[in-house]
């Protein structure tokens, strides 16, 4: 609470229920009460000023008189209010809300540092998506339909990231050559891709749950990679075939956005801390979609 509000409250406590009494008479009452009842003075300002001297008291009296004159002159106080009720300012005095900052376009490529804030996917992605990025993350995009943001690994924390993908197909064998994909390829629906990814040999998938984001329906499930080195092939976009590390965990959201199948992944290692996983979940939860 500011000093001005403290002084205003002192004056208003003397007004009680009549905000239109004569200003001189009220001021005299204030001065008389301060001179004869010092313990009330301590109660008013003890929380903000535990020690007061005579100079401060004189300043407080003068300030109270000025505030009282101004208050009564402009009818700032509302009649019939209690001693602890805050004054109501006129609508013209209210601050206008600042305009929301426009999202920044996610830069292409990898390892470009990002400031914390709201981002939108870069050129080439067929669906408009905005999301929040925490402090200390970087871009990690492989192409127009394979964009993402990452938290790089450190000496004390493994890497993690969130990807936004248009997935065309999955690998035929997670332990085989990464360029060998299913033939015929995966069907076009959300359920087709959920079934194909969940069926990857050696992977463990949770049961898919229904999901709706901004009115667009889809499925959500968690996929855990096998612990075996070299058996991490998963899905493919037009840019690349994705590979994951041993025992890597991916939270997948697959949505139908007006006929466009969008995949959102949040990937982390099993050694990730609770804080790291929470940061990934916050990015995922911040996603908004505009087709």
C-alpha positions in Angstrom: 0.0 0.0 0.0 1.4 3.5 -0.9 1.9 6.4 1.5 -0.7 8.4 -0.4 -3.3 5.7 0.2 -2.3 5.5 3.9 -2.9 9.3 4.3 -6.1 9.1 2.4 -7.3 6.3 4.6 -6.5 8.4 7.8 -8.6 11.3 6.4 -11.5 9.0 5.3 -11.6 7.3 8.8 -12.6 10.8 10.1 -15.3 11.3 7.5 -17.2 8.2 8.6 -20.5 8.3 6.7 -20.7 11.9 5.6 -18.2 12.8 2.8 -19.6 16.3 2.5 -18.9 17.8 6.0 -17.2 21.1 6.2 -13.5 20.6 5.4 -12.2 23.1 8.1 -14.2 21.5 10.9 -13.0 18.0 9.9 -9.4 19.1 9.7 -9.6 20.7 13.3 -11.0 17.4 14.5 -8.1 15.5 13.0 -5.5 17.9 14.5 -7.2 17.7 18.0 -7.3 13.9 17.9 -3.6 13.6 16.8 -2.6 15.9 19.7 -4.6 14.1 22.4 -4.6 10.4 21.3 -1.1 9.3 20.2 -1.9 5.6 20.4 -4.3 5.9 17.5 -1.5 7.5 15.4 0.6 4.4 15.9 -2.3 2.0 14.9 -2.8 3.8 11.6 0.7 3.6 10.3 2.5 1.0 12.4 2.6 -1.5 9.5 4.4 0.8 7.2 6.3 3.2 9.6 7.0 1.4 12.9 9.1 4.4 14.2 7.8 8.0 13.8 9.3 11.3 14.8 7.7 14.7 15.2 8.8 15.9 11.7 7.0 12.9 10.2 3.9 13.6 12.2 3.8 17.2 11.0 4.3 16.0 7.4 1.4 13.5 7.8 -0.9 16.3 9.2 0.0 18.6 6.3 -0.5 15.8 3.7 -3.8 14.8 5.3 -5.0 18.4 5.0 -4.0 18.6 1.3 -5.6 15.3 0.5 -8.8 16.2 2.3 -9.1 19.5 0.4 -8.6 17.8 -2.9 -10.8 14.9 -2.1 -13.8 17.1 -1.0 -13.2 19.4 -3.9 -13.5 16.8 -6.6 -16.0 14.5 -4.9 -13.5 11.6 -5.2 -14.9 9.8 -2.1 -18.2 8.0 -2.4 -20.8 9.0 0.2 -21.7 6.4 2.9 -18.6 4.2 2.7 -16.8 2.4 5.5 -13.4 3.5 6.8 -11.6 0.7 5.0 -13.3 0.8 1.6 -11.0 1.8 -1.3 -12.1 4.9 -3.3 -13.7 4.4 -6.7 -12.0 6.1 -9.6 -13.9 7.5 -12.6 -13.9 5.3 -15.7 -11.7 7.9 -17.5 -9.0 7.3 -14.9 -8.7 3.6 -15.6 -5.6 2.5 -17.5 -6.4 1.1 -20.9 -5.1 -2.5 -21.4 -1.9 -2.8 -23.4 -2.1 -4.5 -26.7 -1.0 -8.2 -26.7 2.4 -8.8 -28.3 2.2 -10.5 -31.7 3.7 -14.0 -31.9 7.2 -14.3 -33.3 7.8 -16.6 -36.3 9.8 -19.6 -35.4 13.1 -19.3 -37.2 14.1 -22.2 -39.5 17.0 -24.5 -38.8 18.5 -25.7 -35.6 20.2 -24.3 -32.4 19.0 -20.8 -32.9 18.4 -19.3 -29.4 14.8 -18.3 -28.6 13.7 -15.6 -26.2 10.8 -16.7 -23.9 7.5 -15.8 -25.4 4.8 -16.7 -27.9 5.7 -18.2 -31.3 4.0 -19.3 -34.4 5.3 -21.9 -36.8 7.4 -20.7 -39.8 6.5 -20.7 -43.4 5.4 -23.9 -45.1 3.4 -25.5 -42.3 -0.1 -26.0 -43.6 -1.8 -25.2 -40.2 -1.5 -22.0 -38.1 -0.2 -23.0 -34.7 0.9 -20.7 -31.8 2.6 -21.8 -28.6 4.6 -20.6 -25.6 8.4 -21.2 -25.3 10.2 -21.0 -22.0 13.5 -19.2 -21.4 16.6 -21.0 -22.6 15.2 -23.0 -25.5 16.4 -23.2 -29.2 14.8 -23.9 -32.6 15.2 -27.4 -33.9 13.4 -27.6 -37.3 14.3 -30.1 -40.1 12.0 -28.5 -42.7 8.7 -26.7 -43.3 6.5 -29.6 -42.2 9.0 -30.8 -39.4 9.4 -27.8 -37.0 10.2 -27.8 -33.4 11.7 -26.2 -30.3 14.3 -27.9 -28.0 16.0 -27.6 -24.7 19.6 -28.7 -25.3 21.3 -31.2 -23.1 23.7 -30.1 -20.4 26.1 -31.7 -18.0 23.2 -32.1 -15.5 20.2 -32.5 -17.7 19.4 -34.5 -20.9 17.9 -32.8 -23.9 14.2 -32.6 -24.7 11.9 -31.0 -27.2 8.5 -30.4 -28.8 7.9 -31.1 -32.5 5.1 -30.1 -35.0 5.0 -32.5 -37.9 3.1 -33.7 -40.9 3.8 -37.4 -40.8 3.4 -39.4 -44.0 4.4 -42.9 -43.0 6.2 -45.1 -40.4 9.2 -47.4 -40.6 8.7 -51.0 -41.6 11.2 -52.2 -39.0 12.4 -50.0 -36.1 15.7 -51.9 -36.0 16.2 -52.1 -39.8 17.3 -49.5 -42.3 15.7 -46.1 -41.5 14.8 -45.5 -45.2 12.5 -48.5 -45.4 9.0 -47.4 -44.8 5.7 -49.3 -44.7 4.4 -50.3 -48.2 1.6 -49.6 -48.7 2.0 -46.5 -46.6 -0.2 -45.6 -43.6 -3.7 -44.5 -44.3 -4.8 -40.8 -44.1 -6.8 -40.8 -40.8 -5.8 -40.1 -37.3 -6.7 -43.7 -36.2 -4.6 -45.1 -39.1 -1.5 -43.3 -37.8 -2.2 -44.0 -34.1 -2.4 -47.8 -34.9 0.7 -47.8 -37.0 2.9 -46.0 -34.5 1.5 -48.0 -31.6 2.3 -51.2 -33.5 6.0 -50.4 -33.9 8.0 -53.5 -32.9 9.6 -53.2 -29.5 7.9 -50.0 -28.6 5.3 -49.7 -25.8 2.3 -47.5 -26.3 -0.4 -46.5 -23.9 -4.1 -46.8 -24.9 -5.0 -43.7 -27.0 -7.3 -41.2 -25.4 -9.7 -38.9 -27.2 -8.5 -35.3 -27.4 -9.9 -32.0 -28.6 -7.8 -28.8 -29.2 -9.6 -25.6 -30.2 -12.4 -27.7 -31.6 -10.3 -30.1 -33.5 -10.5 -33.8 -32.6 -7.7 -36.3 -32.2 -5.9 -38.9 -30.0 -3.3 -38.7 -27.4 -1.0 -41.5 -26.2 2.5 -42.1 -24.9 5.2 -44.1 -26.8 8.3 -45.5 -25.1 11.2 -46.7 -27.3 13.0 -50.0 -26.7 16.1 -50.0 -24.6 18.1 -51.6 -27.4 20.6 -49.4 -29.3 19.9 -49.0 -33.0 16.1 -49.8 -32.7 14.7 -46.3 -32.6 13.2 -45.8 -36.1 9.7 -44.3 -35.9 7.9 -42.1 -38.4 8.7 -40.1 -41.5 7.9 -36.7 -42.8 8.9 -35.4 -46.2 12.1 -34.0 -44.6 13.4 -37.0 -42.8 12.8 -40.3 -41.0 12.7 -39.8 -37.2 14.9 -41.8 -34.8 14.7 -41.9 -31.0 17.2 -42.8 -28.3 17.0 -45.9 -26.2 14.0 -45.8 -23.8 13.0 -42.3 -25.1 9.5 -41.3 -24.1 7.2 -39.4 -26.5 3.9 -37.9 -25.7 2.0 -37.8 -29.0 -1.0 -35.8 -30.0 -2.4 -36.5 -33.4 -5.2 -34.2 -34.6 -7.4 -33.8 -37.7 -7.4 -30.1 -38.5 -9.9 -29.7 -41.4 -8.5 -32.7 -43.2 -4.8 -32.1 -42.3 -3.3 -34.7 -40.0 -1.1 -32.8 -37.5 1.3 -34.6 -35.1 2.6 -32.9 -32.0 5.3 -34.6 -30.0 6.9 -33.9 -26.6 10.1 -36.0 -26.3 12.3 -36.6 -23.3 14.7 -39.2 -21.9 13.7 -41.4 -19.0 16.3 -39.5 -16.9 14.5 -36.2 -17.3 13.6 -34.4 -14.1 10.0 -33.6 -13.1 10.7 -29.9 -13.9 11.9 -30.8 -17.4 8.8 -32.9 -18.1 6.6 -30.2 -16.6 8.1 -27.6 -19.0 7.3 -29.9 -22.0 3.7 -30.3 -20.8 3.3 -26.5 -20.5 4.5 -26.0 -24.1 2.0 -28.6 -25.3 -0.8 -27.2 -23.2 -0.2 -23.7 -24.6 -0.8 -24.8 -28.2 -3.5 -23.0 -30.1 -4.6 -24.0 -33.7 -6.0 -21.8 -36.4 -6.5 -23.7 -39.7 
